[in-house]
């Protein structure tokens, strides 16, 4: 009598901050003949790993689950051990890869306001930061009279990057504000 497990190993991926846990993975357990009893266990120290059912008769399907919510980013290895009466123990390697959270780009100002004339407006600085891994950025001016320097860069963790926004109002055509009549016209005032 021989014991087979499909798949022979399982891998889970999880990113810190994800809203869902990794999906349960099923492992099929079969023997070449008969319906012997089995037990399925995980190491008691690996509280992030569970398997069910923990016992019964073969053939069966095992549900392997992980709960990585309390683990820091790293790669974890463990096993599911299947013991079938009269056969050598089968060990299913389990790998869990916990990755850091997606970095968030912090921006010091979401809106910039420039006023001209009578004076040419001063340039304004926008500061960028990251909550985690490095983030590449590209800033694009929405009009020809706006310049950004530098327009591309990389924000590193623990450091702040800045770019300067400058406007050139001399390229803008003068605009007149509409006149609104707010009250009734009196004879002779028009």
C-alpha positions in Angstrom: 0.0 0.0 0.0 1.3 3.5 -0.9 0.3 7.0 0.1 0.1 9.9 -2.3 -0.6 13.6 -1.6 -1.6 16.1 -4.3 -0.1 18.7 -4.4 3.1 17.5 -2.7 3.7 21.0 -1.2 1.8 24.3 -0.8 2.7 28.0 -0.9 0.7 30.9 0.3 1.3 34.6 -0.4 0.1 37.5 1.8 0.8 41.2 1.8 0.5 43.0 5.1 -2.6 45.1 5.2 -4.6 42.9 2.8 -8.3 42.7 3.4 -8.5 39.0 2.8 -6.5 36.0 4.1 -4.9 33.7 1.6 -7.4 31.2 0.1 -7.6 27.7 1.7 -5.6 25.1 -0.3 -6.9 21.6 -0.6 -4.5 18.6 -0.4 -5.8 15.3 -1.7 -4.7 12.2 0.3 -5.0 8.8 -1.3 -3.7 5.3 -0.7 -3.3 2.6 -3.3 -5.7 0.2 -1.5 -8.2 0.2 1.4 -9.5 3.0 3.6 -7.0 3.2 6.5 -7.3 5.8 9.2 -5.0 8.9 9.3 -4.1 11.9 11.4 -3.0 15.3 10.1 -1.0 17.7 12.3 1.0 20.9 12.1 3.8 21.9 14.5 2.4 23.4 17.7 4.8 26.3 17.5 3.4 27.4 14.1 0.2 28.9 15.2 -0.3 30.6 11.8 -0.9 27.2 10.1 -3.9 24.9 10.5 -5.2 21.7 8.8 -8.6 20.1 8.9 -9.8 17.5 9.3 -7.2 16.3 11.8 -8.2 12.7 11.4 -10.5 10.2 9.6 -10.2 7.7 6.8 -8.3 7.9 3.5 -9.1 8.9 0.8 -9.7 12.4 2.0 -9.1 16.1 1.2 -7.3 18.2 3.7 -7.9 22.0 4.0 -4.7 23.8 4.7 -5.1 27.4 6.0 -2.8 30.2 7.2 -3.5 33.3 9.3 -0.5 35.6 8.8 -2.1 38.7 10.3 0.3 38.8 13.3 3.5 38.0 11.4 6.1 40.5 10.2 7.2 40.5 6.6 9.4 37.4 5.9 9.3 33.9 4.5 8.0 31.2 6.8 8.3 27.4 6.4 6.4 24.7 8.2 4.9 21.3 7.5 1.7 19.3 7.5 2.4 15.8 8.8 0.1 12.9 7.7 0.3 9.7 9.5 -1.5 6.7 8.0 -1.7 3.4 9.9 0.9 1.0 8.5 2.6 3.5 6.2 5.6 5.8 6.4 4.7 9.4 7.5 4.1 11.8 4.7 5.3 15.4 5.1 3.8 18.3 3.0 6.1 21.3 3.1 4.2 24.6 3.6 5.7 28.0 2.6 4.2 31.3 3.6 5.6 34.5 2.1 4.5 37.6 3.9 5.4 40.8 2.1 5.5 44.4 3.4 2.5 46.6 2.9 2.1 48.7 -0.3 3.9 51.9 0.3 1.8 55.1 0.4 3.1 58.3 -1.2 2.7 61.3 1.1 2.2 64.7 -0.6 2.6 67.9 1.5 0.0 69.9 -0.6 -2.8 68.6 -2.8 -3.7 72.0 -4.1 -1.4 75.0 -4.9 -2.7 78.5 -5.3 -0.9 81.2 -7.2 -2.1 84.9 -7.4 -0.9 87.3 -10.1 -0.7 90.3 -10.8 0.5 92.7 -9.6 3.6 90.6 -8.7 5.0 87.5 -10.3 4.0 84.6 -7.9 6.7 82.9 -5.9 7.5 79.3 -6.7 6.0 76.7 -4.3 7.6 73.5 -3.0 5.8 70.2 -2.8 7.4 67.6 -0.4 7.0 63.9 -1.0 7.5 61.0 1.5 6.9 57.3 1.5 5.4 55.0 4.2 7.5 52.0 3.1 9.4 51.0 0.1 10.9 53.4 -2.4 8.4 55.0 -4.8 9.2 56.4 -8.2 7.3 59.5 -9.1 6.6 61.5 -12.2 4.9 64.9 -11.9 3.2 66.4 -15.0 2.2 70.0 -15.4 -1.4 70.5 -16.5 -0.7 73.6 -18.5 2.2 75.2 -20.5 2.5 78.0 -18.0 3.4 75.6 -15.2 6.8 74.1 -14.7 7.9 71.4 -12.3 11.5 70.7 -11.3 12.5 67.9 -11.0 9.6 66.3 -12.7 10.8 62.7 -12.0 12.5 61.1 -9.0 12.5 58.4 -6.4 11.2 58.9 -2.8 13.2 56.8 -0.3 12.0 55.6 3.0 13.0 58.0 5.9 13.8 60.8 3.5 11.8 63.5 1.8 12.0 64.5 -1.8 10.7 67.9 -3.0 9.9 69.4 -6.3 9.3 73.1 -7.1 6.3 74.3 -9.0 6.7 77.6 -10.9 4.1 79.5 -12.9 4.6 82.1 -15.6 1.5 84.3 -15.8 3.1 86.4 -18.6 2.0 83.7 -21.1 -1.7 84.0 -20.0 -4.1 86.3 -21.8 -5.8 88.8 -19.6 -9.2 87.7 -18.5 -12.1 90.1 -17.5 -14.5 89.2 -14.8 -18.2 89.4 -15.9 -20.2 92.3 -14.6 -23.4 91.3 -12.8 -26.3 93.7 -12.3 -27.5 93.0 -8.8 -30.4 95.4 -8.5 -33.0 97.1 -10.5 -31.7 99.9 -12.8 -32.9 103.4 -11.9 -33.8 105.7 -14.7 -30.8 107.8 -15.8 -28.2 105.5 -14.2 -27.7 103.3 -17.2 
